[in-house]
C-alpha cells in the first residue's frame, strides 16, 4: 500500500519543516508526501524544495482554505495511485510519532472497509485533545470518543488514513459548501453512512500544536471585533454559517428545529455583546424593568 500524505499549507514554514521531518523518520517507507501550498508568502515553497527534494508540491490559488487544498491533494492521489493505496490527512502543525503511519496502515489492511484515525495529543501538555467524535444530534452535542469505545461518528482531518476506495465510493471533500471547518466532519459522516467503519487506532499517536489551529473558541479577553470574527470568519471553530451547513447536510431532519434553535441562540448571544447591540439590550432591559414596576 502506497500512502499519499496530503498536507495543506499556507505560510508557517517552521511548523511545516518540523512536520515533514517527522514523516522522514517513519518506519513505513512507501510514502509520497503531497504538500498543497495555497499562496504562502514566507518562501515556504522555495525552502521546502531545497530541504525536502522528494516532496510533491501542488499550488493553490491563494483562496482554497482547508477543504480546497485537501481536495487538490486527494485528486492528485486518485490520479496517481492504485485502488489499494491510501491518503493520510495531515496538517502542518502536526508531528507524527515514528510508528504512527505503520500502525495506521496495519489497521486498514487487517480491517476491510476501515478508515483509521490517530490519537492526537497536545505537543506541550501531552494530553489527548482528539480521539474521534460522537455526535448526539438530539441534544446538538459533540463528544470525544472515550478510548477503546467502538462508536465513532466522525473524525477530524489530523492523522487519518483513508483508502482511495473510500473517495471512489463517496466522492471528495465538499470544498464549496464547507471551505474550512466542518468539511472533515461532513466527509467522514458521509463515508460512515456509505458503510465504511470509522476506527481509532489507539496505538497510533500524533502531536499537535493546538494553539496554532484556527481562532480559539474561548479567548480570555473578548472584544466585540473578536466576537464578530468568532461568529463569521472561516478560520473560527464556531463559524455560525458552517455550523448551519454542517447540520443541514448531516443532521437527521427530525432534529433540525432543535439544532437551528441552538445556533440561533448562540448567534443572538454573540450579537448581544457587540456594540451597538449592547446599548439596545440595555435599553430593552430598562423598558422591561419599568413595566415590571408599574404592575407591582
C-alpha positions in Angstrom: 0.0 0.0 0.0 1.3 3.4 -1.0 0.4 6.3 1.2 -0.1 9.8 -0.1 0.4 12.2 2.8 -1.7 15.2 1.9 -0.7 18.4 3.8 -2.4 21.7 3.1 -0.1 24.7 3.8 -0.3 28.4 3.9 2.9 30.0 5.4 4.1 28.8 8.8 7.3 27.3 7.3 8.8 26.4 10.7 5.8 24.2 11.5 5.9 22.6 8.0 9.6 21.9 8.4 9.1 20.0 11.7 6.1 18.1 10.2 8.0 17.0 7.1 11.0 16.0 9.2 8.7 13.7 11.3 7.5 12.0 8.1 11.1 11.3 7.1 11.6 9.3 10.3 8.6 7.0 9.7 9.3 3.2 9.8 6.8 2.8 7.0 8.6 4.0 3.8 6.1 3.5 0.9 5.1 7.2 1.1 4.7 10.1 -1.2 4.3 13.5 0.5 2.0 15.9 -1.3 2.1 19.5 0.0 -0.6 21.8 -1.4 0.8 25.3 -1.0 -2.1 27.8 -1.1 -0.4 31.1 -1.7 2.4 31.1 1.0 4.3 34.4 1.2 7.1 33.3 3.6 9.1 31.4 1.0 7.7 28.1 2.1 7.9 26.6 -1.5 11.5 27.6 -2.0 12.7 26.4 1.4 10.7 23.2 1.1 12.1 22.4 -2.4 15.6 22.9 -1.1 15.4 20.8 2.0 12.8 18.2 1.0 13.5 17.5 -2.6 11.3 14.4 -2.8 8.1 16.3 -1.7 5.5 16.8 -4.4 4.3 20.4 -4.3 0.9 21.5 -5.7 -0.1 25.1 -6.0 -3.4 26.6 -4.9 -4.8 30.0 -6.0 -4.4 31.5 -2.5 -8.1 31.2 -1.5 -8.7 27.5 -1.2 -8.8 27.1 2.6 -8.5 23.7 4.2 -11.1 21.8 2.1 -9.9 23.2 -1.2 -6.3 22.4 -0.7 -7.0 19.0 0.7 -9.3 18.4 -2.3 -6.5 19.1 -4.7 -4.2 16.7 -2.8 -6.8 13.9 -2.9 -7.4 14.4 -6.6 -3.7 14.0 -7.2 -3.6 10.8 -5.2 -6.7 9.4 -7.1 -4.9 10.2 -10.4 -1.5 8.8 -9.5 -2.5 5.9 -7.1 -3.9 2.5 -7.3 -7.1 1.1 -5.8 -5.3 -0.4 -2.8 -3.4 2.8 -1.9 -4.5 5.4 0.7 -4.4 9.0 1.7 -3.1 10.2 5.1 -4.6 13.6 6.0 -2.2 15.7 8.0 -2.0 19.4 8.9 1.4 21.1 9.0 1.0 21.8 12.7 1.2 18.1 13.4 4.1 15.8 14.3 4.0 12.0 13.6 5.5 9.6 16.0 7.8 7.1 14.3 5.4 4.2 14.3 2.2 6.1 13.6 1.9 5.5 9.9 3.0 1.9 10.2 0.3 1.2 12.7 -2.4 3.0 10.7 -1.6 1.0 7.6 -1.7 -2.2 9.6 -5.1 -1.3 10.9 -6.5 -0.6 7.4 -5.0 -3.7 5.9 -6.3 -6.0 8.6 -9.8 -4.5 8.6 -11.6 -4.2 5.3 -13.6 -1.0 4.9 -12.0 0.8 7.8 -10.9 4.4 7.9 -8.2 4.7 10.7 -7.8 7.7 12.9 -5.0 8.6 15.3 -4.8 9.7 18.9 -4.0 13.4 18.8 -2.1 14.8 21.8 -1.1 18.4 22.5 2.6 18.9 21.8 3.2 20.8 25.1 0.9 19.2 27.7 0.9 15.7 26.1 -2.8 15.4 26.9 -5.2 13.8 24.5 -7.1 16.5 22.6 -8.8 14.4 19.9 -9.8 10.7 19.8 -12.7 10.5 17.4 -16.1 12.2 17.8 -19.5 11.0 19.0 -22.5 13.2 17.9 -25.8 13.5 19.7 -27.9 15.4 17.2 -30.9 15.2 19.6 -29.0 17.5 22.0 -26.8 19.2 19.4 -23.7 18.0 21.2 -20.3 16.7 20.0 -18.3 14.5 22.4 -14.8 13.0 22.3 -15.0 9.2 21.8 -13.7 7.5 25.0 -10.6 5.5 24.5 -11.4 2.0 23.5 -15.1 2.8 22.6 -16.3 1.3 19.3 -18.6 4.2 18.4 -17.1 6.9 16.3 -19.5 9.1 14.3 -16.9 11.3 12.7 -13.2 12.3 12.7 -11.1 15.4 12.3 -8.6 15.8 9.5 -5.5 15.2 11.5 -3.7 11.9 11.1 -6.5 9.9 9.4 -5.6 7.1 6.9 -8.3 6.9 4.2 -8.2 4.1 1.5 -8.6 5.6 -2.0 -11.6 3.3 -2.4 -13.5 5.5 0.1 -13.1 8.5 -2.2 -14.1 6.5 -5.2 -17.3 5.5 -3.4 -18.4 8.7 -1.7 -16.6 11.5 -3.5 -14.1 14.1 -2.3 -14.4 16.8 0.4 -17.2 19.4 0.0 -15.0 22.4 -0.8 -17.8 24.6 -2.0 -20.3 24.4 0.9 -17.7 23.8 3.7 -14.5 25.5 2.6 -12.7 25.2 6.0 -14.2 24.0 9.3 -16.8 21.2 9.1 -15.6 19.7 5.8 -13.8 16.8 7.6 -16.8 16.1 9.9 -19.2 16.0 6.9 -16.9 13.8 4.8 -16.5 11.1 7.5 -20.2 11.1 8.3 -20.9 10.6 4.6 -18.4 7.7 4.5 -20.0 6.1 7.6 -23.4 6.3 6.0 -22.0 4.6 2.9 -20.9 1.6 5.1 -17.3 2.4 5.9 -16.2 1.9 9.6 -14.5 4.8 11.4 -12.0 3.4 13.8 -9.5 5.0 16.2 -6.1 3.2 16.2 -5.2 3.8 19.9 -1.5 2.9 19.4 -1.0 5.4 16.6 -0.2 8.9 18.0 0.5 12.3 16.6 1.3 15.5 18.4 -0.4 18.8 17.5 0.4 22.5 18.1 -3.2 23.0 19.1 -2.8 26.8 19.7 -1.9 27.2 16.0 -5.2 25.8 14.8 -7.7 28.5 13.8 -9.2 31.0 16.2 -9.5 30.0 19.8 -13.2 29.4 20.7 -12.8 30.9 24.2 -10.2 33.7 24.3 -9.6 35.2 27.7 -10.4 38.8 26.8 -13.2 39.2 24.3 -13.6 42.4 22.4 -16.5 43.0 20.0 -14.3 42.6 16.9 -13.2 39.2 18.2 -16.8 38.3 18.7 -17.6 39.2 15.1 -14.7 37.0 13.9 -15.9 34.1 16.1 -19.3 34.2 14.5 -18.4 34.9 10.9 -14.8 34.3 9.8 -13.9 31.0 8.1 -11.0 30.5 10.5 -13.3 30.4 13.5 -14.1 27.0 15.0 -17.6 28.3 15.8 -18.4 29.9 12.5 -22.2 30.1 12.5 -22.6 29.7 8.7 -20.5 26.5 8.6 -22.3 25.0 11.6 -25.7 25.6 9.9 -24.4 24.0 6.6 -23.0 21.0 8.5 -26.2 20.5 10.4 -28.3 20.6 7.2 -26.0 18.1 5.4 -25.6 15.6 8.3 -28.3 16.0 10.9 -31.4 13.9 10.7 -34.3 16.3 9.6 -36.3 15.4 12.7 -33.6 17.2 14.8 -33.3 20.3 12.6 -35.6 22.5 14.7 -33.7 21.9 18.0 -30.3 22.4 16.3 -31.4 25.5 14.4 -32.7 27.0 17.7 -29.4 26.3 19.4 -27.5 28.0 16.6 -29.8 31.0 16.6 -29.4 31.3 20.4 -25.6 31.2 20.0 -25.7 33.9 17.3 -28.0 36.0 19.4 -25.7 35.7 22.4 -22.7 36.8 20.4 -24.6 39.6 18.8 -25.8 40.9 22.1 -22.2 41.5 23.2 -21.4 43.7 20.1 -21.9 47.5 20.0 -24.4 49.0 19.3 -26.5 45.9 20.3 -25.1 46.2 23.9 -26.9 49.5 24.2 -30.1 48.1 22.6 -30.0 45.2 25.1 -29.6 47.7 28.0 -32.5 49.8 26.6 -34.8 46.8 26.3 -33.9 45.7 29.8 -34.7 49.2 31.2 -38.1 49.2 29.5 -38.8 45.7 30.8 -37.8 46.8 34.3 -40.1 49.9 34.2 -43.1 47.7 33.1 -42.5 45.4 35.9 -42.5 48.3 38.4 -45.9 49.5 37.0 -47.7 46.3 37.8 -46.3 45.7 41.2 
